[in-house]
Amino acid sequence: MKSRFFIFVMLSLLAMPTVAQDAKKVACIGNSVTYGYGHANPSETSYPVCLGRLLGDGYEVHNFGHSGATLLNKGHRPYTKQEVYTKALDLKPDVAVIHLGLNDTDPRNWPNYRDEFIPDYMALIDILRAVNADVKIWICRMTPIFDRHRRFKSGTRDWFWQIQEAIETVAKLSNVRLIDLHEPLYDRPDLFADALHPDAEGAQIIANTVYSAITGDYGGLSLPSIYSSGMVVQRDAPFVLQGKANAGDVVKARIAKQKQSAVANENGDWRIEFAPLAMGKEHILNVECGSEKIVLEDIVAGEVWLCSGQSNMAWLLKNSIGADEAASTIAEKNIRVYDMKPRVYTDNINWDSIDLVALNRHEYTLPTSWQRLNVANAKEFSAIACHFAAVLSDSLNVPIGLICNAVGGAPIESFIDRKTMEHHPVLVDILDNWTQNDFVQEWVRGRAMFNIKNSKNKLQRHPYEPCYLFETSVAPIAGYPLKGVIWYQGESNAHNVELFAVQFPAFVDSWRKAWDNLQMPFYVVQLSGINRPSWPHFRDVQRRLSYTEPNSYIAVSSDKGDEYDVHPRDKKPIGERLARQALYHSYGKNNVTPSGPMIHKAECRDGALLLYFEYGRGLRSSDGGPLLTFEVADESGLFHAADEVTVGDGTILISSKKVENPVKARYGWQPYTRANLVNSEGLPASTFQITVGEVFTIK
């Protein structure tokens, strides 16, 4: 019996994973996220276990996670009073990775003892150093807590970010390294079933992040995908090159007789800034890091624009009026594009399981690179963007670079970053169960649910989900220097004009922060004409926002609408009108009239209203007939058609026999309008409603 038992023990020992005698001992200290709470088998899928597999035989990784543990010693469940804490100290670790703070957001903890958080954290670090003076310590920015958490708006959201700041302070004061576990998971709410605990896939992401921090291995030299041969970089601006390399590695780069180098920091990030590139040349970029090399050719300096929105921006040139002629003309110009086509379109179809999984992993846009426009690929690109670029090319005589990430049917909330949404007093509620949320247009919700019908994941992602398009198609290009943005969107938000008036400024602010350019211009297409009742109100809100949102301007499209089709086919005038605005406001071309007549103010004149217009030179009707769709109202707000319309020099006098004391006027106030006011350039006036006393002045 004894010999049998001996053999059994020996075989068992042989089956156990071997650990080198000089293996580094790693203590993963934390709460339920470290422990692997919610996993079917934490002993196989918790992040310390995954980390151990990544590190290999040279490391001995231990999981000292305890569910509910607080960093605060006066918290409701202090980590320092748990058995795992004693075991962690007994290990005398060579490496300690601490992820604590999530449970300190509990109202029993942070509101009462916040002042003790930093001292308590520093004391924990000191104790670890006391048991092993050579220990290497990393502390972690916390994994996310999402809006579905039951206490999110009652304090957790705000205390969470206060604790994140405290953790960063601890890292500086205690001279320990910081691992960011928030950033790689913040755009993956689908991995957090209860809004707090990452699943096995999330634990693997944590392990990957911690592994890179400990080893400095970030996969070697790489550049963001938007850097490719043929790219256009913004002229008259520093050429900024940034990417990844293993921590501490030296990256060398040269272009146009300029040479620069940088050392990848502990997070593997590096950044090099070159002086603006010379115009009229095709440059070659060489980037080296040890034996690794990246060579990009045919790089030019020019004007770079981001073209975004929903289907009318995505609308292809080949499906537009005059496509063949336009493609031939555009192909002759120096235009290059970075076209972020979707993996699957939001058509009325059910997506398959492969695409559904890919969407969750942010593989929504297909791999792409910069391409010169030719007859063939121009037809497959945004019609409006093509016509916009053609005018700029003719006027500026420089290469034009276009980045397009428009998605059919996408609501504006999908283009706003998560932190902006979470901290906005109104927009935070859009995040709540968005597929059943009245803040989101019913059509948007219905189409999304139909697309993802085959998914068994209750947290399945979709391009229309709030924040999704920012995370998948904006964040990857954020920071790439731009001249500005052209934007055609609103059809999927026209159901709630008042909400859009809040969303649009938040959207603009979100993007300007992402590019660190608070003056970045936005040129916006005002919605066209169609038989949808809310659209006159929406067009007027877009007009009003162009006055209140700095460096934002509209291009009118209502005269090119289709009574029954949300996709008007005549895109050339709209692209050209956007270009007019850009030439005037972004390039200082004062000889260009940027817009059609824009209402300035209204005055009472003996039972009539005198309307003043900016860009009102040569006011007339577009068809040579009488001016149509002007209306007036008294204080009651009951509008009547104007029966007298007299054109002056930049002014129009209107009156109605049915309104004795008019104080309000409106124009083009029909969903599909016959409004026909233009200026001497033939540019149409915007839909508007105005009250005496209001003054609108273009910035």
C-alpha positions in Angstrom: 0.0 0.0 0.0 2.8 2.4 0.9 4.6 1.8 -2.4 1.3 2.4 -4.3 0.7 5.7 -2.4 4.3 6.8 -3.1 3.8 6.1 -6.8 0.5 8.1 -6.8 2.1 11.1 -5.1 5.1 11.1 -7.5 2.8 10.9 -10.5 0.7 13.8 -9.1 3.8 15.9 -8.6 4.9 15.2 -12.1 1.5 16.3 -13.5 1.8 19.7 -11.7 3.2 22.6 -13.7 6.9 23.1 -12.9 8.2 26.4 -11.6 11.8 27.3 -11.8 13.6 27.6 -8.5 14.6 31.2 -9.2 11.1 32.1 -10.5 9.9 35.6 -9.6 7.0 35.5 -7.2 4.1 37.7 -8.4 1.3 38.7 -6.0 -1.9 39.8 -7.6 -3.6 41.9 -4.9 -7.1 43.0 -5.4 -10.8 42.6 -5.0 -13.4 40.4 -6.8 -12.1 41.4 -10.3 -8.8 40.0 -9.4 -10.4 36.9 -7.8 -12.4 36.2 -10.9 -15.9 36.8 -9.5 -18.7 35.6 -11.9 -16.5 33.2 -13.8 -17.6 29.6 -14.0 -14.1 28.5 -13.1 -11.9 31.3 -11.7 -9.0 28.8 -11.2 -8.8 28.7 -15.0 -9.9 32.1 -16.2 -9.1 34.7 -13.5 -6.6 37.3 -14.7 -3.8 36.0 -12.4 -4.1 32.6 -13.9 -4.1 34.0 -17.5 -1.1 36.2 -16.5 0.8 33.1 -15.2 0.3 31.4 -18.6 1.6 34.5 -20.4 4.7 34.9 -18.1 5.7 31.3 -18.3 8.0 29.3 -16.1 10.1 32.2 -15.0 7.3 33.5 -12.8 5.2 32.1 -10.0 1.8 34.0 -10.0 -0.5 34.0 -7.1 -4.1 35.2 -6.9 -4.7 37.2 -3.7 -8.0 38.7 -4.8 -10.9 39.0 -2.2 -14.4 39.9 -3.2 -15.8 43.1 -1.7 -12.4 44.2 -0.4 -11.7 47.9 0.1 -8.4 49.8 0.0 -9.6 52.0 2.9 -8.7 50.5 6.2 -12.0 52.0 7.6 -14.0 50.7 4.7 -16.7 48.1 5.1 -14.3 45.2 4.2 -10.7 46.3 4.4 -8.3 44.3 2.4 -5.7 44.5 5.1 -7.9 42.5 7.5 -8.4 39.6 5.1 -6.6 36.3 5.2 -5.3 36.8 1.6 -3.5 39.9 2.7 -1.4 38.0 5.3 -0.7 35.3 2.6 0.5 38.0 0.2 2.9 39.4 2.7 4.1 35.9 3.6 4.9 35.3 0.0 7.4 38.2 0.1 6.7 38.9 -3.6 9.2 40.0 -6.1 6.4 41.7 -8.1 3.2 43.0 -6.7 0.2 44.2 -8.8 -2.5 46.0 -6.9 -6.0 46.6 -8.2 -8.1 48.1 -5.4 -10.6 51.0 -5.2 -13.7 49.7 -6.9 -15.5 48.8 -3.6 -14.4 52.1 -2.1 -17.0 53.8 -4.3 -19.6 52.3 -1.9 -21.5 55.1 0.0 -20.3 53.5 3.2 -16.7 54.2 2.2 -15.6 57.1 0.0 -18.0 59.8 1.3 -16.8 59.2 4.9 -13.1 58.3 4.6 -11.9 59.7 1.3 -9.2 61.7 3.0 -7.6 58.5 4.2 -7.4 56.8 0.8 -4.0 58.1 -0.3 -2.3 57.5 3.1 -3.8 54.0 3.3 -2.7 53.1 -0.2 0.8 54.4 0.5 1.0 52.4 3.8 0.1 49.2 1.9 2.9 49.9 -0.5 5.4 50.6 2.3 4.4 47.3 4.0 5.1 45.4 0.8 8.5 47.1 0.5 9.2 46.2 4.2 8.8 42.4 3.5 10.9 42.6 0.4 13.0 45.7 -0.2 13.5 44.8 -3.8 9.8 44.3 -4.7 8.6 45.9 -7.9 5.2 47.3 -7.5 2.5 48.3 -10.0 -0.8 49.8 -9.0 -3.7 49.9 -11.4 -6.2 52.4 -12.6 -9.4 50.7 -11.9 -11.4 48.7 -14.4 -14.6 50.4 -15.5 -17.9 50.6 -13.7 -20.7 51.1 -16.3 -23.9 53.0 -16.2 -26.0 49.9 -15.6 -24.6 49.7 -12.1 -27.4 50.4 -9.7 -25.6 53.2 -7.8 -24.0 54.7 -10.9 -25.8 58.1 -10.9 -26.2 58.3 -7.1 -22.5 58.6 -6.5 -20.5 55.7 -7.9 -19.8 57.5 -11.2 -18.4 60.6 -9.6 -16.5 58.8 -6.7 -15.1 56.4 -9.2 -13.3 59.2 -11.1 -12.2 60.8 -7.9 -10.6 57.5 -6.8 -8.9 57.2 -10.2 -7.2 60.6 -9.6 -6.2 59.5 -6.1 -4.6 56.4 -7.5 -2.6 58.4 -9.9 -1.4 60.6 -7.1 -0.4 57.6 -5.1 1.7 56.3 -8.0 3.6 59.6 -8.1 4.1 60.0 -4.3 5.1 56.4 -3.8 7.2 56.2 -6.9 5.5 53.1 -8.2 4.4 52.3 -11.8 0.9 52.7 -13.0 -1.0 50.2 -15.1 -4.1 51.5 -16.9 -6.8 48.8 -16.7 -9.5 51.3 -17.5 -8.6 52.3 -21.1 -8.5 48.8 -22.6 -11.9 47.8 -21.1 -13.8 51.1 -21.2 -15.1 50.5 -24.7 -16.1 46.9 -23.9 -19.3 47.1 -21.8 -20.4 43.8 -23.4 -17.8 42.0 -21.2 -19.4 43.2 -18.0 -22.6 41.4 -17.4 -23.3 43.2 -14.1 -21.6 46.4 -15.1 -18.7 45.8 -12.6 -17.0 42.4 -13.2 -15.3 41.5 -16.4 -15.9 38.1 -17.8 -13.2 35.6 -18.9 -12.5 37.5 -22.1 -12.2 40.7 -20.0 -9.8 38.9 -17.6 -7.6 37.9 -20.5 -7.4 41.6 -21.6 -6.4 42.5 -18.0 -3.8 39.8 -18.1 -2.4 41.0 -21.4 -2.2 44.5 -20.1 -0.4 43.5 -16.9 1.9 41.2 -18.8 3.0 44.1 -21.1 3.6 46.3 -18.1 5.7 43.7 -16.2 7.8 42.6 -19.3 7.7 45.7 -21.4 6.6 43.6 -24.3 4.1 45.5 -26.4 4.5 43.5 -29.6 7.3 45.5 -31.1 7.2 48.4 -33.5 3.8 49.5 -34.9 1.9 52.5 -36.2 -1.8 53.2 -36.2 -3.5 51.9 -39.3 -4.2 55.5 -40.6 -0.5 55.9 -41.2 0.0 54.2 -44.6 1.7 54.8 -47.9 -0.1 57.4 -49.9 -1.3 59.3 -46.9 -2.0 63.0 -46.8 -0.7 65.0 -43.8 -2.0 68.4 -42.9 0.1 71.1 -44.4 1.4 74.0 -42.3 1.2 71.8 -39.2 3.8 69.6 -37.5 3.9 66.1 -38.9 3.2 64.1 -35.7 4.2 60.4 -35.8 3.2 58.2 -32.9 2.9 54.5 -32.2 3.9 51.5 -30.1 7.2 49.7 -29.3 8.5 47.7 -26.5 9.1 49.7 -23.4 12.5 51.4 -23.4 13.2 50.8 -27.1 14.6 53.6 -29.2 12.5 54.5 -32.2 14.3 56.4 -35.0 12.4 58.1 -37.9 13.4 60.1 -40.9 11.5 62.0 -43.6 12.3 64.9 -45.9 15.9 65.2 -44.5 14.6 65.4 -41.0 15.7 62.8 -38.4 14.1 62.4 -35.0 14.1 59.7 -32.3 12.1 58.8 -29.2 12.2 56.3 -26.4 9.1 54.2 -25.9 7.8 54.9 -22.4 6.8 52.2 -19.8 3.4 51.9 -21.6 5.1 51.3 -25.0 4.0 54.7 -26.3 6.3 57.0 -28.3 5.8 60.2 -30.2 7.9 62.1 -32.7 7.2 65.5 -34.1 8.6 66.7 -37.4 8.5 70.2 -38.9 5.7 70.7 -41.5 6.5 68.8 -44.7 7.2 70.7 -47.9 4.5 71.0 -50.4 4.7 69.6 -53.9 6.9 66.6 -53.0 6.2 62.9 -52.4 8.0 62.0 -49.2 9.3 58.6 -47.9 9.0 57.9 -44.2 11.5 55.4 -42.6 10.8 54.2 -39.1 13.3 51.8 -37.3 13.4 50.2 -33.9 16.3 47.7 -33.7 15.9 45.2 -36.5 12.3 46.3 -37.1 11.6 48.6 -40.0 8.5 50.4 -41.5 8.7 52.2 -44.8 5.9 54.4 -46.0 6.0 56.0 -49.5 4.2 58.6 -51.5 3.4 60.8 -48.5 2.2 64.3 -49.4 1.3 67.5 -47.5 -2.1 69.0 -48.2 -5.5 69.6 -46.6 -7.1 66.8 -44.6 -10.9 66.6 -43.9 -13.0 64.1 -41.9 -16.3 63.3 -43.7 -18.8 61.8 -41.3 -22.4 61.3 -40.4 -25.0 58.9 -41.7 -26.3 57.6 -45.0 -26.4 60.8 -46.9 -22.7 61.4 -46.2 -22.0 57.7 -46.9 -24.0 57.9 -50.2 -21.8 56.7 -53.0 -21.0 58.8 -56.0 -22.1 56.0 -58.4 -25.6 56.2 -57.1 -25.8 60.0 -57.6 -26.8 62.2 -60.4 -24.0 62.7 -63.0 -21.9 60.0 -61.5 -19.9 59.1 -64.7 -19.0 62.7 -65.6 -18.2 63.5 -62.0 -15.9 60.5 -61.5 -13.9 61.4 -64.6 -13.5 65.0 -63.5 -12.6 64.1 -59.9 -10.1 61.4 -61.0 -8.0 64.2 -62.6 -7.6 66.0 -59.3 -5.1 65.3 -56.5 -7.5 63.7 -54.1 -6.7 60.8 -51.7 -9.0 59.0 -49.4 -9.0 56.8 -46.3 -12.3 55.0 -46.6 -13.5 53.3 -43.4 -16.1 51.0 -44.9 -18.3 49.0 -42.5 -17.9 45.2 -42.2 -21.7 44.8 -42.4 -24.3 47.4 -43.5 -27.2 48.3 -41.4 -29.7 47.2 -44.0 -32.9 45.4 -43.1 -31.2 42.0 -42.5 -30.2 39.7 -39.7 -26.5 39.5 -39.2 -24.7 36.2 -38.7 -22.8 35.0 -35.6 -19.4 35.7 -37.1 -20.2 39.4 -37.7 -21.9 39.7 -34.4 -18.8 38.6 -32.5 -16.6 40.8 -34.7 -18.7 43.8 -33.8 -18.3 43.2 -30.1 -14.6 43.2 -30.6 -14.7 46.5 -32.5 -14.0 44.9 -35.8 -16.7 47.0 -37.5 -14.7 48.9 -40.1 -12.7 46.9 -42.7 -8.9 47.2 -42.9 -8.1 50.0 -45.3 -5.3 52.3 -46.4 -4.9 55.7 -48.2 -5.7 55.5 -51.9 -5.6 58.0 -54.8 -9.0 58.6 -56.3 -9.5 57.3 -59.8 -12.6 56.8 -61.9 -13.3 53.4 -60.3 -12.8 54.0 -56.6 -14.3 57.5 -56.8 -17.6 55.9 -57.6 -17.3 53.8 -54.5 -16.7 56.8 -52.2 -18.9 59.5 -50.6 -20.5 61.6 -53.3 -20.7 64.7 -51.1 -17.1 64.3 -50.0 -16.0 64.0 -53.6 -17.7 67.1 -54.7 -16.4 69.0 -51.7 -12.9 68.0 -52.4 -13.1 68.8 -56.0 -13.9 72.4 -55.2 -11.1 72.7 -52.7 -8.6 71.1 -55.1 -9.5 73.6 -57.8 -9.4 76.6 -55.4 -6.3 75.7 -53.3 -4.3 73.7 -55.8 -3.0 71.3 -53.1 -3.6 67.6 -52.4 -6.8 66.9 -50.6 -7.1 64.1 -48.1 -10.5 62.7 -47.1 -11.2 60.4 -44.2 -14.7 58.9 -44.4 -16.4 57.0 -41.5 -20.1 57.7 -42.2 -22.6 54.9 -41.3 -26.1 54.7 -42.7 -28.8 55.3 -40.1 -26.4 56.2 -37.3 -27.8 58.5 -34.6 -25.6 61.3 -33.2 -25.2 59.6 -29.8 -23.3 56.8 -31.3 -20.6 59.3 -32.3 -20.1 60.7 -28.8 -17.5 59.4 -26.4 -18.6 57.4 -23.3 -17.2 59.8 -20.7 -19.0 62.7 -22.2 -22.2 60.8 -22.2 -21.8 59.5 -18.7 -21.1 62.9 -17.2 -23.8 64.8 -19.0 -26.9 65.5 -17.0 -29.2 64.5 -19.9 -27.3 62.3 -22.2 -26.4 59.8 -19.4 -30.0 58.6 -19.6 -29.6 57.6 -23.3 -27.1 54.9 -22.2 -29.8 53.2 -20.1 -31.1 50.1 -21.9 -30.8 51.9 -25.2 -32.7 49.4 -27.4 -35.8 50.1 -25.2 -35.1 53.8 -24.6 -37.4 56.5 -25.9 -34.5 58.9 -26.1 -33.4 56.8 -29.1 -35.5 57.1 -32.3 -37.9 54.1 -32.7 -36.7 53.3 -36.2 -33.1 53.2 -34.9 -33.9 50.8 -32.1 -36.0 48.6 -34.4 -33.4 48.3 -37.1 -30.7 47.5 -34.5 -32.7 44.8 -32.9 -33.5 43.3 -36.3 -29.8 43.3 -37.2 -28.7 41.5 -34.0 -31.7 39.2 -33.8 -29.5 36.1 -34.0 -27.2 37.1 -31.1 -27.5 35.2 -27.9 -25.4 37.9 -26.1 -27.7 40.1 -24.0 -25.1 42.9 -24.3 -24.6 42.5 -28.1 -23.0 45.7 -29.6 -24.4 47.5 -32.6 -23.2 50.6 -34.5 -26.3 52.5 -33.4 -25.5 51.9 -29.7 -24.5 55.1 -27.9 -20.7 55.6 -28.1 -20.1 52.7 -30.3 -19.0 54.5 -33.5 -16.8 56.8 -31.5 -15.1 53.8 -30.0 -14.7 51.9 -33.3 -14.3 54.5 -36.0 -13.4 57.8 -34.3 -11.0 56.9 -31.5 -8.7 55.0 -33.9 -8.1 58.2 -36.0 -8.4 60.8 -33.2 -5.4 63.0 -33.1 -4.5 62.6 -36.8 -4.2 66.3 -37.7 -7.3 67.7 -39.6 -8.3 70.9 -41.1 -11.9 70.3 -40.1 -15.1 68.1 -40.3 -17.9 68.0 -42.8 -21.0 66.4 -41.2 -24.3 65.2 -42.7 -26.5 63.6 -40.0 -29.7 64.2 -38.2 -32.3 62.0 -40.0 -32.0 59.5 -37.1 -32.5 62.2 -34.4 -35.2 64.4 -36.0 -37.8 62.8 -33.7 -36.7 64.9 -30.7 -35.5 68.4 -31.7 -35.1 69.5 -28.1 -32.8 66.6 -27.3 -30.7 67.2 -30.5 -30.1 70.8 -29.3 -28.3 69.2 -26.3 -26.7 66.4 -28.2 -25.0 68.4 -31.0 -22.9 70.7 -28.8 -21.9 67.6 -26.7 -20.9 65.8 -29.9 -18.8 68.7 -31.2 -17.1 69.1 -27.8 -16.4 65.4 -27.7 -14.6 65.5 -31.1 -12.7 68.7 -30.4 -11.4 67.2 -27.2 -10.4 64.0 -29.0 -8.3 66.0 -31.4 -7.2 68.5 -28.8 -8.4 71.3 -31.0 -11.1 73.4 -29.4 -11.4 75.5 -32.6 -11.8 72.6 -35.1 -14.5 73.7 -37.6 -17.7 71.7 -38.3 -19.5 72.3 -41.6 -22.9 70.8 -41.3 -25.5 69.9 -44.0 -28.9 71.0 -42.9 -31.5 68.3 -43.5 -33.3 68.4 -46.9 -37.0 68.4 -47.7 -39.1 65.3 -47.2 -42.6 64.5 -46.0 -41.6 64.1 -42.3 -43.5 66.5 -40.0 -40.7 67.3 -37.6 -38.2 68.3 -40.2 -38.9 72.1 -40.4 -38.3 72.3 -36.6 -35.1 70.2 -37.0 -33.8 72.4 -39.8 -34.4 75.5 -37.7 -32.6 73.9 -34.7 -29.6 73.2 -37.0 -29.7 76.8 -38.1 -29.8 78.1 -34.5 -27.0 75.8 -33.4 -24.8 77.2 -36.2 -25.0 80.5 -34.4 -24.4 79.3 -30.8 -21.8 76.6 -31.5 -18.5 78.4 -32.3 -16.9 77.6 -35.7 -19.9 75.7 -36.9 -21.7 76.6 -40.1 -24.5 75.0 -42.2 -25.0 74.2 -45.9 -28.7 74.3 -46.9 -30.0 71.3 -48.8 -33.8 71.7 -48.6 -34.1 72.8 -52.2 -32.6 69.5 -53.3 -34.8 67.2 -51.3 -37.1 64.5 -52.4 -40.7 64.3 -51.2 -40.5 60.6 -50.5 -36.9 59.6 -50.5 -34.6 60.4 -47.6 -31.6 60.1 -50.0 -31.7 62.9 -52.5 -29.6 62.0 -55.5 -28.3 65.5 -56.5 -25.3 65.6 -54.2 -23.0 67.9 -56.2 -24.6 71.2 -55.0 -24.4 70.1 -51.4 -20.7 69.2 -51.6 -20.0 72.5 -53.3 -22.0 74.5 -50.7 -19.9 72.9 -47.9 -16.8 73.8 -49.8 -18.0 77.4 -50.1 -18.3 77.6 -46.3 -14.8 76.1 -45.8 -13.2 78.3 -48.4 -14.6 81.4 -46.7 -14.2 80.5 -43.0 -11.3 78.1 -43.0 -9.2 79.5 -45.9 -10.1 83.2 -45.8 -11.4 83.4 -49.3 -13.4 86.6 -48.9 -14.3 86.7 -52.6 -16.5 83.6 -52.0 -20.1 83.9 -50.9 -20.3 81.2 -48.3 -24.0 80.8 -47.9 -27.4 81.6 -49.1 -29.5 84.3 -47.3 -29.4 83.9 -43.5 -32.0 85.6 -41.4 -30.4 88.3 -39.2 -33.3 90.1 -37.4 -37.0 91.2 -37.8 -38.5 94.6 -37.1 -42.1 95.8 -36.9 -43.1 98.2 -39.7 -46.7 99.5 -39.7 -48.5 96.1 -39.6 -45.7 94.4 -41.4 -42.4 92.7 -40.6 -39.1 93.8 -42.1 -36.7 90.9 -42.4 -32.9 91.5 -42.6 -30.6 88.9 -44.1 -26.9 88.3 -44.0 -25.5 87.2 -47.4 -28.6 88.9 -48.8 -27.2 90.6 -51.8 -29.4 90.3 -54.9 -32.3 88.6 -53.2 -34.7 86.9 -55.6 -36.7 83.8 -56.3 -34.8 80.8 -57.7 -37.5 80.2 -60.5 -38.3 83.8 -61.5 -41.7 83.6 -59.9 -43.1 85.1 -56.7 -41.3 84.3 -53.4 -43.1 81.5 -51.6 -43.6 80.1 -48.1 -43.2 83.3 -46.0 -45.6 83.3 -43.0 -46.4 85.8 -40.2 -48.0 85.5 -36.8 -49.0 87.8 -33.9 -48.4 87.0 -30.2 -50.8 84.0 -30.5 -48.3 82.2 -32.6 -50.9 81.3 -35.3 -49.2 81.7 -38.6 -50.8 82.8 -41.8 -49.3 83.0 -45.3 -47.8 86.4 -46.2 -49.9 87.9 -49.0 -47.5 90.8 -49.5 -43.8 90.1 -50.0 -41.5 93.0 -51.1 -37.8 92.6 -51.8 -35.4 95.3 -50.8 -31.6 95.5 -50.5 -30.8 92.6 -48.3 -34.3 92.9 -46.8 -37.8 91.5 -47.3 -41.0 93.1 -46.1 -43.8 90.7 -45.4 -47.4 91.1 -44.2 -50.8 89.4 -44.1 -54.2 90.9 -44.0 -55.1 88.3 -41.4 -52.4 89.5 -39.0 -52.7 93.0 -37.7 -49.7 93.1 -35.3 -47.1 90.6 -36.6 -44.2 89.8 -34.3 -43.1 86.4 -35.7 -42.1 85.2 -39.1 -41.1 81.9 -40.6 -40.0 80.6 -44.0 -39.7 77.2 -45.6 -41.8 75.8 -42.7 -43.0 72.7 -44.6 -41.5 69.2 -44.4 -41.1 69.1 -48.1 -40.9 72.8 -49.0 -41.3 74.9 -52.1 -39.3 77.7 -50.6 -37.4 79.5 -53.3 -35.5 82.5 -51.8 -31.9 82.7 -53.1 -29.2 85.4 -53.3 -27.3 86.7 -56.3 -25.2 83.5 -56.3 -28.3 81.4 -56.5 -27.7 79.9 -53.0 -30.9 79.1 -51.1 -32.1 80.5 -47.9 -32.4 78.4 -44.8 -35.7 77.4 -43.2 -36.1 79.8 -40.2 -38.5 81.0 -37.6 -37.8 84.4 -35.9 -39.5 86.6 -33.3 -39.0 90.4 -33.2 -36.2 91.0 -30.7 -34.1 88.0 -31.8 -30.9 88.7 -33.5 -28.8 86.1 -35.3 -25.3 87.1 -36.4 -22.9 84.8 -38.2 -19.6 84.5 -36.4 
